[in-house]
Amino acid sequence: MMRTIQPGTVTQAGPNWSKLGLGTGTLASIGQAASVSEADRIVGTMLDLGMTVIDTADSYASGACEILLGKILRRKGQHFTLVTKAGYRLSNLRGPLRPLNPFIKKAIHRMGRRQLFDPIYLTKCLDHSLSRLRMDRVDTFLLHDPTLEAVSNDHVIQACEDLRKSGKANLTGVSSGDPAVLKAAIACGAFGVIQTPANLKVATALQPLWRECEANQIHVIGNHVFDPACLAVPGMTHEKLMRGSFALLPGNSTILCGSRNPSHLRQTLEWAHDPMDEAEAEHIATEFR
């Protein structure tokens, strides 16, 4: 039986990382948002499969994704390892004005004010996320696609450490596909989680950093495994991509899957527990060079 903990509970053992996690990037997006019942069904499937990790961000549907998850997780009354992110500017209007948030966010980004990693702003972002999620803490708080300057800034690093010490986040980390940013984040020694693309197209470039994470006891969360560019290769399948990624990532890593189809989640989890031979995965990865 897989042990679970309350989201954000600070324990000596740390978060309970499942091999497969739910990515929620499109869960509440305009035009393709899941209903409460659909989201409830997916989370219920996660419970059945022993999946503990749910990954979200304040910018996903301008906070609407966190609101949806807050409703579902409160109704379920179960335990998950919850990851959220911040760093992109967004609108946080509430009540009847909330539907305007996605449009205001787009306007802000068009004005060139796309990201902000000011310590005070990051602290407010996490407080807003906790309010939307109806929780007093999360397991992991990540800087969302930070700049190299941000992960090298002592004030930003200290802000992340303060959030961890306050108990609002069990761990802090970085979500990025930039090797230079990831290398700096690993080297600073302040972060416990690194989220990175994990598809076979980027594996050759990023695998050394994954190994550094493993050596430094930094948990790796992989995303974008089913990259369209990978699937466009003749003979490539979802199964090969998932089994290949798990072969190259550290053994205790988590990979995110954004499927809302319960049967797809079940199938993907089977692949996660049956990685291909590492040499075979490395050979496939070289085809993307």
N, C-alpha and C positions, 0 to 999 in steps of 0.2 A: 504493500500500500504506500503510495507516494505521500510524503509528509507535506503539509501545507501550512502557511502562516498567514496571519492577517496582513493585508497590504500595508506596507510601510512600517510594520512592527520592527523595532530595532532589537535584534537578537544576536547572540554571540555567533551563531551559525550563519547568519546572513540570510538573504533572500533564497527562496526555493526555486531554482531555475529548471524549467522543463526544457527538453530538447527542441520542442516546437512551440512557438508562441503565436498569438494572434496579432497581426498588424492591422491597425484601424485607420489607415490614411484616407480611405474613401468611405468609411462606414457612415458618415453623416454628410457627405458632399452633396451640394445642390444638384438635383436631377438624378442622383443615384443613391440617396440616403436610405439606409435600412429602417424599416419600421421598428417600433419597440418590440413587437412580437418576433420579428426576424432576428434582431440582435439578441433577444432572450434565448432563442433557439440555438444560436451559435455558441453563446456562453454556456448553455446547458450541455452542448456537445463537448465543449472543452472539459467540463467537469467529468463527463463520462469517460473521456480519454486520458484523464490525469494531466491535462495541459494547464499550467499555472500562470504563464506569462502573458500579459496583455500590454501592448505597446501603443501609446497615443502621444499627442502633443497639443499644446494650447492652440496652435495655429490650424489644426485640422478642423475645417469648417468653422473657423473663427470661434472655437470653443464649444460648438454644438456637439462635437464628438464626445468631449469629456462630460457634457451634460447628459447625453444618452447613456454613456457608460455608468455615470453616477446613479441613474435610475435603475439600470439593470443590476448592477452589483449590490445596490441596497436591497432590491427585491430578492435576489438570490441568497443573500446572507451567508455567502461562502467566502473562501479565502483565495486570493490571487496575488501574484507577484506583479505589481503595477509599475510601469515605466512611463514617465511623461517627459516632455522636452519644452524648451523655451529659447527664444533668441530672435524670432521673427516678430515684427511689430504687427499688432492687430487691434481691432476695436473691441471693447468690452461692454457695450451697451446692454442693459438688462430689461426685463419686462417686455412690454409691447414693442420696444425699439430694437430688440435683439435681432430680428430678421435683417436689419440694416448692416449688421456687422461684416458679413462677407464683402459687401460692396464698398464699405468704408476701408476695409483692409486693402482691397485692390487699389483704391485711390491713394492710400498712404504709400504703397509700394511703387506706384507710378511716379510719385513725387520724389523717388530716390531714397526714401527712408525705410528701406526694406528690413534691415536688421538692427538690433541694439543689444549690446552685452554689458551695459552698465550694471554694476552690482545692485543698486537700488531697484532698477527695473527688473532684474532677474528675480529678486526676492518677491516683488509684487506679483510677477508672473506665476510663481509657484503658489503664492497665497490664493490667487484667483483660480488656479487649477484645482487646488484642494477644495475650494468652495464649490466649483462645478462638479467635482467628483464626489462631493459629500463625504470627504475623509479628512482626517487631521494629519495624515502623513502618506507618503508613497515610498515604494521600495527604492526607486532610482529616479534621480532628476538629471537630465542630460542637457548640455548645451547643444542647440540645434544648428548644425552646419556653421560652427563658429569660424571666425577668421583666425589666421595664425597669430595675429596680435592679441586676440582675446584669450587664447589658451596660453599665451606667454605673459599675460598681465597678472601681476601679483595680487591686485585688488579683486580681479575676477576669481582667481583661484581661492583667495581667502573667503570670498562670498560663498563659494560652493562648500568650502569647509565649514563655514558658519551654519549653513543650511543643514549640513549633516549633523553637526553637534547639537543643533536645536531639536533634532528628532523629526523634522519635517520630511527629511529624505534619509533613508538608510544608507544609500550610496549616491555618489555623484559621478558624472562621466561626460563623454563627448560622443555625439553622433555626427560622423563626417565621412566623406569618401576621398578626402584630400590626404595623400600620404604624408605631406609635410605637417599638416595639422595633427594627424594621428600620432606621428613620431614625437612631436612636441608634447602632446597630451600624455603619452606614455612616459616620456622622460621626466616630466615634472613630478611624478610620484604622488600626485594628489587625487587621482581618479581611480575608481574601482571598476568602472564599466566602459567599454568602448563599443559603439555601434558602428558598423561598417558594411558597405556592400559586400556580398559574399558569393556573387555569381562567378562562374568559371572564366568569364572574360577578364575580370580584375584579379583573379586568384594569384597569378604569377607575380604581379606587382605588390599585392598586399599580404601574401602569405608570410614573408619575413616579419611583418608587424604583428600578425596574429600570433606568431611564435614568441615574439617579445611579450605580448600580453600574457601568454601562458606562463612564461618564465617569471613574470612579475605578479602572478595571481590576479590578473585583471580579467574579468568576465567579458567574453566576446558575444555580441548579439549581431547576427548576420541578417541583412535585408536585401531586397532586389535580386533574389536568386533567379527568378524567372524573367530575367531581362529580355525584352523583345529581340535585341540583337543576337542573343544566344539562341533563342528559339528559332530564329531565321536560318540558322545553319542547317543544311540538309541532314536528316537523320537524328537531329537533336530532339529530345523529349523532356517533358517536365520531370520524369523519373530520373533521367541521367543527370540533369542539373541539380536536383535535390540530393541525390545520393553522392554525386561528385563533390558538392560543396561540403557536405558533412565529412567526407573523406579527408579534406584538406584543412578544415578548421580544427582548433583544439577540441579534444574529445568531450569537454563539458560545455561546449558552446550552445547557444540558443539560436535557431533560425526562425524568422517571422514568416508567416503565411497569411495573406489577406483574404483568403477564400471565405465566402459566406455559405458555402455548400457543405453540410455536415459530412457527406460521403467523401468529398474532396479532402477535407481535414483528416478523416480516418486514413485515406490512402496515403496522403503526404506523411502522416506520422509513421506509417509502416516503412516508407522509404527512409525516413530519418533514422530509424532503428536498424537499417540495413545499408550502411554506406558502402560504396564500391571500393575496390582496392585502391590504395593511395597512388600507386604507380599509374594505374589506368586513368585516374582523375587528373593527375599531372600531365599525362599525355594529351588528354582532351583539352586541358587549359592552354597548352602550347599552340593549339590550333587557332586561338584567338589573338595571337601576337601580331 
